[in-house]
């Protein structure tokens, strides 16, 4: 009953925080964005064509699996099943991710309870549930949260059940769910095993690697368009070598190291470092969990420094640090030098203040975005386009993902460097779409320059302006 009460209380906080927004709109906050649209697009096409890929023309898929690998199967396959039951839309995607958040909280509670006890588990999940970036990232249909759930299950089987092969498989699943975020997992697990285990450490590390290979090898083979062709592998390498926009500035150039989220992250890392130092030479389950969290937090910070200052690279590291923080702060405040001067309730008081501060920050100071632009534009477009007519989307994945794959053409610029599909204006004259949709695009004039300007004659000769009044996009209709 105590566990039910603790989990129920934390779930109530989580759901309230997930649903609440100053605008009162659960669906439009955070705003529907490109990475989420790719996940929805892949899930939609699995229902339509049986393949997790992006549709670039009626009956034609991109053929570049590596470009959309950030939306892994653990995210998109269940999402496709959810869509098949409840329909396709942003509301359905947000409800689906709310289920993942609930699962995250439950798994986190029982993992920490097994390692550190009920009180530490309750404090840990309340830290998670009041952390505003959890909702900015976790409510969007991306692989951050599903991958983290797989990571927590992997740690359970690694440190509690000692199922090394299965743990390695779960680490591989987490990696394929969000490669950009979880790519260091296998290396961190191997380093921690070799550092901490006293018997057969190499054998155990090899078993974990073998389990991960069972997942990662088929996934890697699925990335290139043609696995037996060297140039296809070169495309994959070039994409993953620098997946950021071509004009992205390194984090050191934008001063993002002094963001409040980064400062909080560094404070949690220092607390974890203290825990690692104080427990050196020991190998209890909780201590090994602390070591793993600390090592992964360092690796995640390196990924953040490599990025253009994208704070979402710190999300999973922060969540792991939250899970070990209650026990670590207890140990910090009751170490030998202070244990007779600090009251026994001090750690609990610090945690309550921390949780309360995060709640206040969430409601009054956090950066929250809300936009229903994609939903409104989709409604306008559906009211104009007839059931048998087609639409060509110029670098508008957010809107295209909400449109029937059998009736659309599209070209998308992924991460600013990789182009998926071709301009709808470049197809044969007898295959030109009935409408061409041009948004106020993500990359300024670049999309117009690359996908529209070379075909200006086609647009002028074959189409007429059909843009609705007050629209924030341009729409052209093919001349009969």
C-alpha positions as CSV (number, residue, x, y, z in Angstrom):
1,X,0.0,0.0,0.0
2,X,2.9,2.4,0.7
3,X,4.3,1.8,-2.8
4,X,0.8,2.3,-4.4
5,X,0.4,5.5,-2.5
6,X,3.9,6.8,-3.4
7,X,3.6,5.9,-7.1
8,X,0.0,7.2,-7.2
9,X,1.0,10.6,-5.7
10,X,3.9,10.9,-8.1
11,X,1.7,10.0,-11.1
12,X,-0.8,12.6,-10.1
13,X,2.0,15.2,-10.1
14,X,3.2,13.9,-13.5
15,X,-0.2,14.0,-15.2
16,X,-1.0,17.4,-13.8
17,X,2.3,18.9,-15.0
18,X,1.9,17.2,-18.4
19,X,-1.6,18.4,-19.0
20,X,-1.3,21.9,-17.5
21,X,-0.2,24.9,-19.7
22,X,-0.9,28.6,-19.4
23,X,-2.9,28.5,-22.6
24,X,-4.9,25.6,-21.4
25,X,-4.1,23.6,-24.5
26,X,-2.6,20.1,-23.9
27,X,-2.1,19.4,-27.6
28,X,-0.3,22.5,-28.8
29,X,2.2,22.6,-26.0
30,X,5.0,22.1,-26.8
31,X,4.6,23.0,-30.4
32,X,4.6,20.2,-33.0
33,X,8.0,20.1,-34.6
34,X,10.2,18.4,-37.2
35,X,11.6,15.5,-35.3
36,X,8.2,14.6,-34.0
37,X,6.7,14.9,-37.5
38,X,9.3,12.4,-38.8
39,X,8.2,9.9,-36.1
40,X,4.5,10.4,-37.0
41,X,5.3,10.1,-40.7
42,X,7.2,6.8,-40.2
43,X,4.4,5.3,-38.0
44,X,1.8,6.4,-40.6
45,X,3.8,4.8,-43.4
46,X,4.1,1.6,-41.5
47,X,0.3,1.4,-41.5
48,X,0.1,2.4,-45.2
49,X,3.1,0.5,-46.7
50,X,4.4,-1.7,-43.9
51,X,7.8,0.1,-43.8
52,X,9.2,2.6,-41.3
53,X,10.2,5.3,-43.7
54,X,9.3,8.7,-45.0
55,X,7.0,8.9,-48.1
56,X,8.3,11.3,-50.8
57,X,5.6,10.5,-53.5
58,X,2.5,8.3,-53.7
59,X,3.7,4.8,-53.3
60,X,7.4,5.9,-53.1
61,X,9.5,6.0,-49.9
62,X,12.7,7.9,-49.3
63,X,15.1,5.0,-49.5
64,X,17.4,6.8,-47.0
65,X,16.7,5.0,-43.7
66,X,19.8,6.6,-42.0
67,X,18.3,10.1,-42.4
68,X,15.4,9.3,-40.1
69,X,17.1,6.8,-37.8
70,X,16.6,9.1,-34.8
71,X,13.0,7.9,-34.6
72,X,13.7,4.3,-33.6
73,X,11.4,1.2,-33.8
74,X,10.8,1.2,-30.0
75,X,9.1,4.6,-30.5
76,X,7.5,4.2,-34.0
77,X,6.2,0.7,-34.0
78,X,4.0,1.0,-30.9
79,X,3.0,4.5,-32.2
80,X,1.8,2.9,-35.4
81,X,-0.3,0.4,-33.3
82,X,-1.7,3.4,-31.3
83,X,-2.6,5.2,-34.5
84,X,-4.3,2.1,-35.9
85,X,-6.6,2.1,-32.8
86,X,-7.3,5.8,-32.3
87,X,-6.5,7.5,-35.6
88,X,-3.6,9.6,-36.7
89,X,-3.0,13.1,-35.3
90,X,-1.1,15.3,-32.9
91,X,-3.6,14.6,-30.0
92,X,-3.0,10.9,-30.4
93,X,0.8,11.3,-30.5
94,X,0.7,13.4,-27.3
95,X,-1.5,10.9,-25.5
96,X,0.8,8.1,-26.6
97,X,3.8,9.9,-25.2
98,X,1.9,10.6,-21.9
99,X,1.7,6.8,-21.6
100,X,5.5,6.6,-22.0
101,X,6.0,9.2,-19.3
102,X,3.8,7.2,-16.9
103,X,5.8,4.1,-17.7
104,X,9.0,6.0,-17.1
105,X,7.9,7.1,-13.7
106,X,6.8,3.6,-12.6
107,X,10.0,2.0,-13.8
108,X,12.1,4.7,-12.2
109,X,10.3,4.3,-8.8
110,X,10.7,0.5,-8.6
111,X,14.3,0.6,-9.8
112,X,15.3,3.1,-7.2
113,X,13.2,1.4,-4.6
114,X,15.1,-1.9,-5.2
115,X,18.4,-0.1,-4.9
116,X,18.0,2.6,-2.3
117,X,14.6,2.2,-0.6
118,X,11.1,3.6,-0.7
119,X,11.9,7.2,0.6
120,X,14.7,7.7,-1.9
121,X,12.5,6.3,-4.7
122,X,9.7,8.7,-3.9
123,X,12.0,11.7,-3.8
124,X,13.7,10.7,-7.1
125,X,10.4,10.4,-9.1
126,X,9.2,13.7,-7.7
127,X,12.4,15.3,-8.9
128,X,11.6,13.8,-12.3
129,X,8.0,14.8,-12.3
130,X,8.7,18.4,-11.5
131,X,11.5,18.9,-14.0
132,X,10.1,21.1,-16.8
133,X,12.4,19.9,-19.6
134,X,10.9,16.4,-19.1
135,X,7.7,17.7,-20.6
136,X,9.3,19.9,-23.3
137,X,11.0,16.8,-24.6
138,X,8.9,13.9,-23.2
139,X,5.5,15.1,-24.6
140,X,6.8,15.1,-28.1
141,X,6.9,11.9,-30.1
142,X,10.7,11.5,-30.1
143,X,12.9,8.6,-28.8
144,X,14.2,10.3,-25.7
145,X,11.8,8.8,-23.2
146,X,11.2,5.4,-24.7
147,X,15.0,5.0,-25.0
148,X,15.4,6.0,-21.3
149,X,12.9,3.5,-20.2
150,X,14.9,0.8,-22.1
151,X,18.0,2.1,-20.4
152,X,16.5,1.8,-16.9
153,X,15.3,-1.8,-17.6
154,X,18.8,-2.6,-18.9
155,X,20.3,-1.3,-15.6
156,X,17.8,-3.4,-13.6
157,X,18.9,-6.5,-15.4
158,X,22.5,-5.6,-15.3
159,X,22.9,-4.7,-11.6
160,X,20.0,-6.5,-9.8
161,X,19.2,-9.6,-11.9
162,X,22.7,-10.0,-13.4
163,X,21.3,-11.0,-16.8
164,X,24.2,-9.6,-18.8
165,X,23.0,-10.8,-22.2
166,X,19.5,-9.4,-21.8
167,X,20.9,-6.2,-20.4
168,X,23.1,-5.8,-23.4
169,X,20.1,-6.3,-25.7
170,X,18.2,-3.6,-23.8
171,X,21.1,-1.2,-24.1
172,X,21.1,-1.9,-27.8
173,X,17.4,-1.2,-28.0
174,X,17.9,2.1,-26.2
175,X,20.7,3.1,-28.6
176,X,18.6,2.4,-31.7
177,X,15.7,4.3,-30.2
178,X,17.6,7.6,-30.1
179,X,21.2,7.1,-31.4
180,X,22.2,10.7,-31.1
181,X,21.5,10.6,-27.3
182,X,22.3,7.0,-26.3
183,X,25.3,6.2,-28.5
184,X,27.7,6.1,-25.4
185,X,25.7,3.6,-23.5
186,X,27.5,0.4,-24.5
187,X,31.0,2.0,-23.9
188,X,29.9,3.3,-20.5
189,X,28.5,-0.1,-19.5
190,X,31.7,-1.9,-20.5
191,X,33.9,0.6,-18.7
192,X,31.8,0.4,-15.5
193,X,31.9,-3.4,-15.6
194,X,35.6,-3.6,-16.1
195,X,36.2,-1.0,-13.4
196,X,33.9,-2.5,-10.8
197,X,33.6,-6.3,-11.2
198,X,36.1,-8.4,-9.4
199,X,35.5,-11.8,-11.1
200,X,35.3,-12.6,-14.8
201,X,35.0,-8.9,-15.7
202,X,36.1,-9.4,-19.3
203,X,33.7,-12.2,-19.8
204,X,30.8,-10.3,-18.4
205,X,31.6,-7.2,-20.5
206,X,31.9,-9.4,-23.6
207,X,28.4,-10.9,-22.9
208,X,26.9,-7.4,-22.6
209,X,28.6,-6.5,-25.9
210,X,27.2,-9.7,-27.5
211,X,23.7,-8.9,-26.4
212,X,24.0,-5.4,-27.7
213,X,25.4,-6.7,-31.0
214,X,22.2,-8.8,-31.5
215,X,20.3,-5.6,-31.8
216,X,22.9,-3.2,-33.2
217,X,24.2,-5.3,-36.1
218,X,20.7,-5.7,-37.8
219,X,20.0,-2.1,-37.1
220,X,23.3,-0.9,-38.7
221,X,22.6,-3.1,-41.8
222,X,19.2,-1.5,-42.1
223,X,20.7,2.1,-42.3
224,X,22.2,2.3,-45.8
225,X,20.0,2.2,-48.9
226,X,22.1,-0.6,-50.4
227,X,24.1,-2.5,-47.7
228,X,26.3,-4.2,-50.2
229,X,27.4,-1.0,-51.9
230,X,30.3,1.0,-50.4
231,X,28.9,4.4,-51.4
232,X,25.8,3.8,-49.3
233,X,27.9,3.2,-46.2
234,X,29.8,6.4,-47.0
235,X,26.5,8.3,-47.0
236,X,25.7,6.9,-43.6
237,X,29.1,7.8,-42.3
238,X,28.9,11.4,-43.6
239,X,25.4,11.9,-42.1
240,X,26.3,10.7,-38.6
241,X,29.7,12.4,-38.6
242,X,27.9,15.8,-38.6
243,X,24.1,15.5,-38.2
244,X,23.8,19.2,-37.3
245,X,22.7,22.0,-39.7
246,X,25.5,23.4,-41.9
247,X,25.3,26.8,-40.2
248,X,25.2,25.4,-36.6
249,X,27.5,27.1,-34.1
250,X,29.4,25.0,-31.5
251,X,28.2,25.4,-28.0
252,X,31.3,27.3,-26.9
253,X,30.5,30.0,-29.4
254,X,27.0,30.7,-28.1
255,X,27.7,30.9,-24.4
256,X,25.2,28.1,-23.5
257,X,27.5,26.8,-20.8
258,X,25.9,29.4,-18.4
259,X,22.3,28.4,-18.9
260,X,20.4,27.5,-15.7
261,X,19.8,24.0,-16.9
262,X,23.5,23.5,-17.5
263,X,24.4,24.9,-14.1
264,X,22.0,22.6,-12.4
265,X,23.4,19.7,-14.4
266,X,26.9,20.5,-13.3
267,X,25.8,20.6,-9.6
268,X,24.2,17.2,-10.0
269,X,27.4,15.9,-11.6
270,X,29.5,17.2,-8.7
271,X,27.2,15.4,-6.2
272,X,27.5,12.2,-8.2
273,X,31.3,12.6,-8.3
274,X,31.3,12.9,-4.5
275,X,29.3,9.7,-4.4
276,X,31.7,7.9,-6.7
277,X,34.7,9.1,-4.7
278,X,33.3,8.2,-1.3
279,X,32.4,4.7,-2.4
280,X,35.5,3.8,-4.4
281,X,36.6,0.2,-3.9
282,X,33.1,-1.0,-3.1
283,X,30.8,-2.8,-5.5
284,X,27.3,-2.8,-4.0
285,X,24.4,-2.4,-6.4
286,X,23.6,1.2,-5.5
287,X,27.2,2.2,-5.8
288,X,27.5,0.7,-9.3
289,X,24.4,2.5,-10.3
290,X,25.9,5.8,-9.2
291,X,29.1,5.0,-11.2
292,X,27.1,4.3,-14.3
293,X,25.0,7.5,-13.9
294,X,28.1,9.6,-13.4
295,X,30.0,8.1,-16.4
296,X,27.0,8.5,-18.7
297,X,26.4,12.1,-17.4
298,X,29.9,13.0,-18.5
299,X,29.4,11.3,-21.9
300,X,26.1,13.2,-22.4
301,X,27.8,16.5,-21.5
302,X,30.4,15.8,-24.2
303,X,27.6,15.2,-26.7
304,X,26.1,18.5,-25.6
305,X,29.4,20.4,-26.1
306,X,29.6,18.9,-29.6
307,X,26.1,20.1,-30.5
308,X,25.0,23.7,-31.2
309,X,23.9,24.1,-27.6
310,X,20.9,21.8,-27.7
311,X,19.8,21.2,-24.1
312,X,17.9,18.1,-25.0
313,X,21.3,16.3,-25.1
314,X,21.4,16.7,-21.3
315,X,17.9,15.3,-20.6
316,X,18.7,11.6,-20.1
317,X,21.8,12.4,-18.1
318,X,19.8,14.7,-15.8
319,X,17.1,12.1,-15.3
320,X,19.8,9.5,-14.3
321,X,21.4,12.0,-11.9
322,X,18.0,12.7,-10.3
323,X,17.6,9.0,-9.6
324,X,20.8,8.8,-7.6
325,X,20.6,12.3,-6.0
326,X,18.4,11.5,-2.9
327,X,20.8,8.8,-1.7
328,X,23.9,10.8,-2.7
329,X,22.7,14.0,-0.8
330,X,22.0,11.8,2.3
331,X,25.5,10.4,2.2
332,X,27.0,13.9,1.6
333,X,25.3,15.5,4.5
334,X,26.1,12.6,6.9
335,X,29.7,12.0,6.1
336,X,32.1,11.6,9.0
337,X,33.0,15.3,9.3
338,X,29.4,16.5,9.5
339,X,27.3,13.7,10.9
340,X,27.1,15.0,14.4
341,X,26.4,18.6,13.3
342,X,23.7,18.0,10.7
343,X,20.2,16.9,11.8
344,X,18.9,13.6,10.4
345,X,16.1,15.4,8.6
346,X,18.4,17.8,6.7
347,X,18.6,15.7,3.5
348,X,14.8,15.3,3.3
349,X,14.4,19.1,3.8
350,X,16.9,19.8,1.0
351,X,15.1,17.4,-1.3
352,X,11.7,19.0,-0.5
353,X,13.1,22.4,-1.2
354,X,14.7,21.2,-4.5
355,X,11.4,19.7,-5.6
356,X,9.4,22.8,-4.6
357,X,11.9,25.0,-6.5
358,X,11.5,23.0,-9.6
359,X,7.7,23.2,-9.3
360,X,7.8,27.0,-8.9
361,X,10.2,27.2,-11.9
362,X,7.9,25.1,-14.0
363,X,4.8,27.2,-13.4
364,X,6.3,30.6,-13.4
365,X,9.7,30.8,-15.1
366,X,10.2,27.9,-17.5
367,X,10.3,28.5,-21.2
368,X,7.2,27.0,-22.7
369,X,6.1,27.2,-26.3
370,X,2.6,26.6,-27.6
371,X,1.5,26.6,-31.2
372,X,-1.5,25.1,-33.0
373,X,-0.2,26.3,-36.4
374,X,0.2,22.8,-37.9
375,X,-3.3,21.8,-36.8
376,X,-4.9,24.9,-38.2
377,X,-3.0,24.8,-41.5
378,X,-3.8,21.1,-41.8
379,X,-7.5,21.9,-41.3
380,X,-7.4,24.6,-43.9
381,X,-5.6,22.4,-46.4
382,X,-8.0,19.5,-45.9
383,X,-10.9,21.8,-46.5
384,X,-9.5,22.9,-49.9
385,X,-8.0,19.6,-51.3
386,X,-10.5,17.1,-52.6
387,X,-10.3,13.4,-51.7
388,X,-8.6,12.4,-54.9
389,X,-6.3,15.4,-55.3
390,X,-2.6,15.4,-54.4
391,X,-0.4,17.9,-52.7
392,X,3.3,18.6,-53.1
393,X,5.0,19.9,-49.9
394,X,8.2,22.0,-50.0
395,X,10.2,21.3,-46.9
396,X,7.1,21.2,-44.7
397,X,7.4,17.9,-42.7
398,X,5.2,19.0,-39.8
399,X,2.2,19.5,-42.1
400,X,3.0,16.7,-44.6
401,X,3.1,14.1,-41.7
402,X,-0.6,14.9,-41.1
403,X,-1.6,14.3,-44.7
404,X,-2.3,10.9,-46.4
405,X,0.9,9.4,-47.8
406,X,-0.8,8.1,-50.9
407,X,-1.8,11.7,-51.9
408,X,1.4,13.7,-51.3
409,X,4.8,14.5,-52.7
410,X,7.4,16.0,-50.5
411,X,11.0,17.1,-50.2
412,X,12.6,17.5,-46.7
413,X,15.9,18.8,-45.6
414,X,17.0,16.7,-42.6
415,X,19.3,18.4,-40.1
416,X,20.1,21.0,-42.7
417,X,22.4,18.8,-44.7
418,X,20.6,15.7,-46.1
419,X,17.8,16.0,-48.6
420,X,15.0,13.4,-48.7
421,X,12.9,13.2,-51.8
422,X,12.9,15.7,-54.7
423,X,11.0,18.9,-55.4
424,X,7.4,18.2,-56.3
425,X,7.9,20.7,-59.1
426,X,10.7,18.5,-60.6
427,X,8.5,15.5,-61.4
428,X,7.2,14.7,-64.9
429,X,4.5,17.0,-66.3
430,X,1.8,14.3,-66.2
431,X,2.7,13.6,-62.5
432,X,2.7,17.1,-61.1
433,X,0.7,17.4,-57.9
434,X,-2.7,19.2,-57.9
435,X,-1.4,21.6,-55.3
436,X,2.0,22.9,-54.1
437,X,2.3,23.9,-50.5
438,X,5.2,26.3,-49.6
439,X,5.4,27.2,-45.8
440,X,7.3,29.9,-44.1
441,X,10.1,27.4,-44.0
442,X,12.6,26.4,-41.4
443,X,15.8,27.4,-43.3
444,X,14.8,30.8,-44.5
445,X,15.5,31.3,-48.2
446,X,17.5,28.1,-48.6
447,X,14.5,25.9,-49.3
448,X,13.1,28.3,-51.9
449,X,16.5,28.6,-53.5
450,X,17.0,24.8,-53.7
451,X,13.5,23.5,-54.3
452,X,11.5,26.2,-55.9
453,X,13.7,28.7,-57.8
454,X,15.1,26.1,-60.3
455,X,11.5,25.3,-61.3
456,X,10.0,28.8,-61.4
457,X,8.9,28.3,-65.0
458,X,6.9,25.3,-64.0
459,X,5.2,27.2,-61.1
460,X,4.3,30.1,-63.4
461,X,3.2,28.1,-66.4
462,X,1.3,25.2,-64.7
463,X,0.0,26.7,-61.4
464,X,-2.0,29.7,-60.2
465,X,-1.9,31.3,-56.8
466,X,-4.5,29.7,-54.5
467,X,-3.4,31.0,-51.1
468,X,-6.2,31.6,-48.7
469,X,-6.6,35.0,-47.0
470,X,-4.4,35.6,-43.9
471,X,-2.6,32.3,-44.5
472,X,1.0,31.9,-43.3
473,X,1.9,29.8,-46.3
474,X,1.7,29.9,-50.0
475,X,-0.6,27.5,-51.9
476,X,-0.6,27.0,-55.7
477,X,-3.2,25.0,-57.7
478,X,-2.5,23.3,-60.9
479,X,-4.2,25.0,-63.9
480,X,-6.7,22.6,-65.6
